[in-house]
Amino acid sequence: MALYIGLMSGTSLDGVDGALAQCDGDAITTIAASYVAFPPSLRAELMALQASGANEIEREALAANQLAQHYAQCVAALLHVAATPAQDVRAVAVHGQTIRHRPELGFTRQTNNPALLAELCGIDVIADFRSRDIAAGGQGAPLVPAFHQALFGKQGQARVVANIGGIANISVLSGDGRVIGFDTGPGNVLMDGWIHRHRQQEYDADGAWAAGGKVIPALLAELLKEPYLALPAPKSTGRDLFHMDWLDARLAGHQPAAPEDVQRTLTAYTAVTLADAIRAHGGGADAVYICGGGAYNGVLMEALGQALGNQVLLASTQALGVAPNRVEALAFAWLGHRFSERLAGNLPSVTGAQGDRVLGALYPR
């Protein structure tokens, strides 16, 4: 048994989730959890780095240094809450902040300064989890299905675990050890961008703004024409595809609409694309469990239930004993453990890699 810290900052760009966990084989137990929000200036810079710009190499390096400081704050908070000394932790496993994801070109970029984080924490740091899978011909994402299988898989029960972060992905756990997983399309990314533009809010809390709007059928039909949705798995995506310019291009051919109606339509878009993927690949599932920030959006959860036909149990991962906002941080603690034991962290059936690979790179304390 060993203690690991997992840190995850995802496409929502809101902050870093951290979990201190005890790993024993594939078993993982949460000891403590913490969250550190990004200041608006860092969030804005990370958003700007999603596209090419002036002096971006220097700007990315400076943003990476800031990220390391926030990661270190999260680590310190976890150690404080758990009353655990740093020397008792085997490693900090950190995903970094994705700013480019282009597996079709053979690369992915997670901004981070793991050397600085190791210096600040005095703990070994494991980082860069996606590159080895891409080098082996894979998508480098999603990586969480292997963890979903280890944590939530149950022999004889077919389950789907859907993570709704900035981008949504599913893990289809067949009940016999087989796993399928891929990014289904946008999760919260378009909804977050739209409410920020119109109301200067970072996200639509519980879908309250969307609740006051109505779905625009013609716009939803236009959004559903996106070619990515019809691609076969394995596949992965991100802000490189789904961003506000993408949305604006599709809004251009429609009559002006009330902003809250667009928000409701974007909520439906996430629900419908998820439901379509679940029916296509996990239609025999006994239950669908949701994690990520989307699990806390009541309007989105209701829309997903309706899109699924209310014929399958739909619940958050809390029903399985893990809070939805802790799953991804725990996943990276688990991946850190896998790296330390020189065990594969990817699933070729999910990423399309040529085989099992140990994922990550070590930065000793």
N, C-alpha and C positions, 0 to 999 in steps of 0.2 A: 504493500500500500504506500502511496505517496501523495503529497499535496501539490496541486497545480493551480495556477491562475490562468483563466481564459479571458481575453479582452477582444471585444468586437465593436467596430464602428462601421455601420453599413451605409447603404445608398440613401438613407433618409438624412444623413449628414447632421444629425441632431446632437450626437454626443457618443460617449463610450460606455458600453455595458460591461461590467466585470463580474466574474464569479470565482470564488475560491472553492475548490472541489477536492475531494479525496477520491483517487482512482485506484481501483483494485481489479485488474483485468479489464473487462468491458463494463464492470459496475462502476457507477459514479455517484457520489453523494455531495450535495451542495452544503458547504459550510457557511458561506456568507455571500452576499451579492451587493453590488454598488453601481451607481450611475453617476457619471460626471458630464454635465452639459458642455457643449462647445460654445464659446462666446460668439456673438453675431459676426465679428470680424473674421474669425477663423472659418466659420461656416461659409461666409461669403467668398473667402479665398479658395476654399476647397471646391465650392461650386464653380468658380471662375476657372479653376484648373481642369475642369472636365473638358474644356476645349482649348485649342491652341491659342497662345497669346504672347504678348511681349515679355521677354525676360523670364520665360516660364521655368527654365531650369533652376535659376536662383530662387524664384518664388516658391517652387515646389520644395526645395531644400529647406527653406525657412519655415514653410508650413509643416514639414516633417519634424523639425525641431520642436515646434509648438505642440504637435500631436504627442510627441514623446513626453513632454511635460504633463499633458493631460492624462496620458496613460499612467504615468508615474503617480499622479494624484489618485487615480482609481485604485492602483495597487496599494498605496498607503492607506486608503480608506478601508479596503478589504482586510488588511492586516490588523488595523486598529479595531474594527468591529469584531473580528474573530480572536483578538488578543493572541495573535500568532507572530512569532519573530520571523524575519525574512529568511533566515538560514534554514527554517523548517520547510520552505517551499522549494520543490525540485526545480521548477521552471515557470516562467511567464510565457504563455503562448498567445501571440498577438497577430490578428489578421492584417492590420493596417487599413488605410483608407483607399478604396479603389477610385482611381481617377481616369483610368483607361482600361478597357477590357476588350481585346481584339484577338481572340484565339485563332481566328481565321488567318491572321497575319503572324501567328506564332508568338504572341506576347500578351502579358497582362501587367498592369502597374498598380501596386498597392503602396501608396506613399507612407513612409515610416522611417524612423531612425532607431532601429533596434539596438545599435551599439550604444547610443545615448541612453536609451531606456535601461539597458543592463547597468550602465554606470550610475544612473539615478537610483535604481532599486537595489543594487547589490545582489541580484538574482539572475541566474541564467535566463536568457531570452531566446525563444524559438519563433521565427518569423518566416515570411515568404513561403506560404503553404501552397500557392497555386502554380508556381512556375514549373515544378518538376512534372506535374501532370500534363501541362501544355507541351513540355519538351518531349513527352512520351506520346504526343499526338492527340491529347485530350483537350477538353474545353477548359480545364482548370476550375470548373464550377458546374453545378453546385457541389460543395464538399460536405454539406450537412447530412445528406441521405445515409451515409455510412453510420453516422452517429445516431440518427433517428432509428435505424435498424437495431443498433446496440441497446439504445435506451427504451424504445417504445415497441420494438418488434415482439410479437407473441406467436409462438408456434400454433398453427391451426386457425389463426385469426388474420383476415386480410384487413389492413388499415391503410389509410392515407394520412400523411402528415403534411400540412401545407403551411409554409412560412410566408407570411405577408409582411415583408419589410418594404423598402423602396421598390424592389422588384419581388415578384412572387415566385415561389418554386414549390414543387411537390415531391414527396417521396412516397412511392407506392410500395408498401411492405406486404408481400404476397402471403405471408404466413408459413412459407416453406423455405425461407432464406433468400429468395430472389427479391431483388430491389430494382426499381426503375425510378429515375428522378431527373428533373430538368426544370429550367426556368420557364414559367408559363407566360410571362409578360409583365406588364406593370402591376405593382402592388399599390403602394401609397404615393409613388413618385409624381404622378400627374396630378393627383388630388392635392398633394402638398404644394406643388408649384402654383396651381390655380388659386388656392386660398391665400397663398402668400402674395400673389399679384394683386388680388382684389381686396383683401382684408388685413394684409400685413401680419398674418398669423402663420406659425410654422406648420401647423397641421389642423385638421378639422376634428376637434375633440368629440369623440363618440358619434361623429357624423352629423353633428347638430346643424351645420349649415346646409349640408346635402339634404337633410330631412325636410327643409322648407322648399325644396325644388322638385321638379318633375323630370323624368327621363325624356330625352329628345330622341325618338326612335330613329330618325334619319341620321343624326350624328352618331348614335351608337352603331348603326349599320356601317357607316363610313369608317369608324375606328376599327371595326371587326375585319376590314379588308386588309389590314396590315399583313404583309407576306410572312413575317416571322412566325405568326400564329400557326400557319399551316406547315412549317418545316418539321421534319421528323426529328425525334430525339436520337442521339444526344444533342442538346443545344443549350446555349446560355446567352444572356443579354444583360443590358445595363443602361446607364444614362447615355452611352454612346448612341443608342437608338431612341429610347423613350425620354424625350426632353420637351421643353416648352416650345421650341421651334417646330418640332414634329407635330405637336398639338395644334399650333397656330396654322400650320399648313392645311390641316384637316378642317379646321373651323372656317377657313377662308371661303369655302364653297357653300356655306350655310348662312341662312338669315341670322342677324344678330339675336342672341338669346339672353335671357336673364342669367347672370353669373351663377346663381344658385342652381339653375336648371342644368348648366354645364357640369357643375360639381356633382349633382345627382347622377348625371350620365356617366361621368368618369368613375363614380362608385360602382355603377352597374357594369361598366366595362371590366373592371377588375374582377367582379363577381362572376360575370359570364365567361370570361376567358379561363378563370380557374375551374369553374364547373365543367366547361367543355373538356379541359384537359383531364379532369378527374373521371368523367364519364368515359372518355376514350381509352384511358390507361388503367383506371382503378374502379371500373364499374361494378365489380363484385365485392367491393370493400364493405366491411361491416360498420365502419365508422370513419368519419373525417375529423381530424383534430387540427386546430389552428394555433399557430404560434406567431410571434412577431407583433409589431405594433397594431396591425390590422385586427388582431383578436380583440382589441379594446374599442373597436368602432362598431357600435351596435347596429347602425344602419347598414354597414357593409356586411356584417354577419347575417342580418336578416335577408339582404339581397342574395347572398350566397346560398342560404337555405332555400329560397324560392327558385334560384337558378338550378339547384340540384333536385328540385321537385319535392323537397321535404320528405324524401323516401329513405334517407340514410341518417344515422345519428350524426349530428354536427355539434361539436363542443370545442372548447379551447384545451390546450395541453394541461391546464390546471386539473382537468378530470383525471389525468394520468399522473398527477402529483408534481408537475413542474410548471411554474408560472410562465406564461407565454413570452415575457420579456427577458427570461433567463436562459432560454434554450440555446441560442447561438453562442453566448459566452461560454456556456458549459461545453458546447461542441468543440470549441477551440482548446479548452482545458483537456478534453479527451484526445484531440489531435496532438497536443503537446505530449501527452502520455504515450501515444502511439509512436511518435518520433523517438522519444527517449528509449523505448523498447525495441526500436528498429522494426516496427510493424507497419504494414501498409495503411495509409489513411484515405486512399481514394477507392472508388468502386468503378472499374472499367465499364460496367454495364450502365453507369450513370454518365460518366464524363467522356467515354469513348477512347480513353487511353489504351495503349497497346498492352498494358498489364498492370498488376499491382505495383504501387510505388510508395516508398517512404517519403512523406511530404515535410518540408520545412528546412530551415537552415539555423544553425546554433550560433549564438553570440554569448560566449561565457562571461560570467560576472567578473 
